[in-house]
Amino acid sequence: MQEERSPLLERADSLLSVCPDSAWRLLRQVPSDSLRGEAWQARYALLRTEAALRYGQSLADDSLILSAVEYYDRAGDAGMQAQAHYWAGNAYRSLKDEEKALRQYWLAEEQAREAEDRRLLGAIYNNWAYLYGLQGLYERSDSLYQLAGRIGELLPDSVLWAETLCRRASIYMEQDRNRYGEAEKLLMQAHAIGVGARNKQLQRLTLNLLTALYGRMDCKERALETAKQYYVLQEDTSRAYAACRMLGFAYYWNRQYDSASCYLKRALPVKSHKVKIGIYQCLADMARQEGKDRLAQRMEAKASSYKDSLIVDKSPLSLVETEKEVALSHSEQRQTSRMIEYGVGGLLFGSLILGVIIFIFYQRRRKWRQEKVYWGREKAESIQRQYRMQEQLKGVQELLHQSQTHLKEKEVQMADLQQKLGRQEEKENRKYAALQQEEQECQPVYLKMKKIMEEYAQHEKSDEGMTEEDWLQWEEVANRRWNQICLKLRGYELSNVEIRLCSLLLTNVPVVRIGCLFGRQRNFCYTTQKRIWDKRLKSDFETCANLKEVLEYLVNTP
């Protein structure tokens, strides 16, 4: 029986890509009692979730999209399964549950490959890469963005292609100053795509990133020019907080403080606490430059209040472990599926053998009745038949033995596969530890410190020195690398110099070279260590023998 059609759902489906707000309002008008078929209920759940996410509406929970996922998984339609799992991943992203989002994207990617839906594959890789970028896993994120970009270029899908170029440029901006040139080329290419497609949203995205890039490259005039272009493209400048923020920063970089202050204050209604911190710090610096110390203190206090409310992100390791768990789960599912196939095959084979035995027994009984009448004439033939039956039973027993041997071989193969997976997991863990060390060594402030120490080693002096901003950047690096070590040391009334020296003791930098970073003599490090240990920390850590053990204890303590 064909299920009743739903014109409202069909209308909403046609509006989703062009007018998600209209589709959202239309779906809210659909009466619940009008969706009598299970297929239409699942379709409604999928469309409403998609419309809510496209329109920017927050989701209360995952119950709606999971009902669609369960139905399409039962139905077995690979295309709709991929759509359901993809939007489930987007829903979990909206709910800030990156691990569940990763699992859903993994399932969606498998189904999209089976359905040969390249457009959906591009969207999956794009969102998947965004998750890795949030966690700082830039290499994995960049490789997935490249996959999505190639799909967007081949389709062709200018929006997907340009967006992946912008995301890759953002990664290069975060990784290293030496990659700023590559980032600029990608952004210029994305901007050209946006102009050619007459897509203002893409143009705004590229101009926003170009302004930030030119600011980092210290190209102040180019930053101001792109920021103005970005601001002009806004449809409603009264609510264009991002454009006001970038234009304010551009004026600040060019020391036009009046204009900078005006636009930065217009950007303050933005919801992101991280963005508010940057704005207030910039306003504080401008106030200090103009001699307004009280105003500068108020701005710094506001920035500090937002810093305290920031939520710590999940560790990148959680996503890596989740990815391993998903891969292992799928491997186990495939193994279980094979075992079921072997079990069903064995059962059918056993049933066939039993049927053969029953058939032979029936034949034997029928022949025996005939032999009872013709015993004398058929006696010799009966003996021959009995012998053939014994041979057949032996053959059946041999087949059973071969089946058992085959199953044992499969069990051995499964054990070998599990060992390989364990070795692969250990290898991934070692790679992650190496990446952490490599990330620290690639930080600009670490490279600067290394350069200063090398110049001191060669010439006993250096043209460069560590500024307060450099030290603050180093403290951020040390906090990420060694479990908030600088924040923990502040609880023991250590000075900034003592805290920074302690953080350097955790590196592989020779102790005799640390003093040059502070502009002190070689014995500075030893005397300062002794002072910290004797006067500050020895009484609080009686079980530790020296300062090095105290630092290791603090790093390993939550």
Order of alpha helices (4+ residues) and beta strands (2+ residues): alpha-alpha-alpha-alpha-alpha-alpha-alpha-alpha-alpha-alpha-alpha-alpha-alpha-alpha-alpha-alpha-alpha-alpha-alpha-alpha-alpha-alpha-alpha-alpha-alpha
